[in-house]
Amino acid sequence: MESLDQARREFAEKIRATAGLQSEALVRAFATVPREAFVGPGPWKLLRPPYRSSYEITPDDDPRHLYDSVLVALDASRGLNNGEPTSLARWLDILDLTPGNSVLHIGCGVGYYTAIIAEAVGPRGGVVGVEIDPELAERARRDLIPWPNATAICADGCEFSAGPFDVIFVNAGATEVLPNWLNNLRNEGRLLVPLTVDLPIPNVGLGHMLLVMRRADVYAAKFVSPVGIFHCIGARTVQGNDLLQSAYKSGGHEEIRSLQRGDHPCSPQCWFHARGFCLSRLPVDGEFTGDYKL
């Protein structure tokens, strides 16, 4: 029977291949961080693609069951899970984490992916995980103790301000790009946020991941991946949901090139024109050129 270390290494290589990872540091992180240290004792309830509503219960508490691209229940009664590794790995890879980066992880849950980030940015870097649920935040704080460059706090990630950060990763669905997130982004910093519309399922939305890069007061922007994810409390409004739903229905999200801040008249270049910001087709200096999965 293969060792647990070997299972983690094979898990990391499978993620590399499936997600097309470019970052060796992320591959090493997935091969190193023990998922079982964050998701509680087994047996575990797992969801496998295509993620239907019923959980599969592992036959025992062997941690090797966790080293696959599966959701692991944290609170099955709420449908709350530790996220699917391949998608999270792809998103973290898009953020181009490098040694020494300072990272804000909003919606860190129990901290497993916060630990992955901590490994990727190394001891010269650091990550702050913010979680609004007190129980999850306390679990993350306790389980992240082995990573001195990682901290978990219980706070509202929409209002938390301790930047600037090189990277901000919002791991919950919003209808808005909040000014506070942009204000806490360092020059050349990257923000990744899911922009989602409501589903009939409570507290879950569907949409796309938006990548934003700040260059002084200019923001390049691009949608990079589909997403279905829990709502981000405080980053959703009814008006924002309606406007975003209308924008998605109109098509053309792949044409987005920039985020414009401040109020201005709506024009044909505006794809999603909201209060205080706009997702625009207008190109900017330093526009993204990467090949992302839309």
Phi, psi and omega in degrees: 000136183292151179285164178295322177299319178294321178298320178293319180296318178293322175303312181297320180290325177295319178295318178306313183290316185288318183270351182066041184296138175261336187273115175295326180297322178292319178300315178298322181296315179293334178279350188248315189287126181280109181298326182296339178288346186247336189260007178085173184287150177274176359299158184244157173262123184242149169242128178251155175306140007270032171058057172285177193285342185266136179277150171259129180264128181294148184290342181202192183256028177289118183300343180298340176296337185277346187266068177205166180278075181233153169277141179242124183296130169261322175212092185298330181296334178257001185065029183265123187229157165285128193299162183286121191300321184296316179295314180298320179298317180299317181293319178294325178295320178300329182284354173055053179296132180230155179306133180095349179295146169258131189231139171250122181248102183268128185080051189281351180059231181272359170097004181300311181285339171295320177294322176301314179298316181301319177296320184291324182272347173075177185294338176279348177256185179197159179221136174251118175265129180244129181222130184278338179278116186301320181294315179295319180299320179292321176298317180296316181302316182291316186283343179270002181306322179294350180249094183296342179266013178235139179226140174240134179228154175267113183196169175275112183294346178282336184249344184300132182218108178214023186279194009279158178242150173285328184220135170235122180244113179264113187257046177196153191278132180242160168257353184229153165262109190285140178304325182298323179294316180293322180294331182268010180263124178291156174305135188072009179282159182239136176240133174235123184219136175281124172258111190231154175250156184299145170250166174298339176286129181301136172065020179232139180230166181230138180180224183220154175278128178256125176258128180235135173238132181265132171229097188060241180255021179246139184233108170285147183213149181198137171282137188237344185192144170293158180204144165234128192200159175299153179291150172265110181297128178094351181243025181225140172226157177297316180297317179298319178298316181295317179295318181292319178299319178296320180295315179297320180295329181286343181079179176087013181297336180288351180272354184295134181232342184206160171248125180255128178265157178086169181273138176204160180297141177291138181225172178300341178282346182276121177269315178228100186258107183237174180292120174089345177202164182212138170265123194237155174277353182292127177285158177226165175299138180079025180303145179298139177238001183292158179266099183252154180276110180272000000 
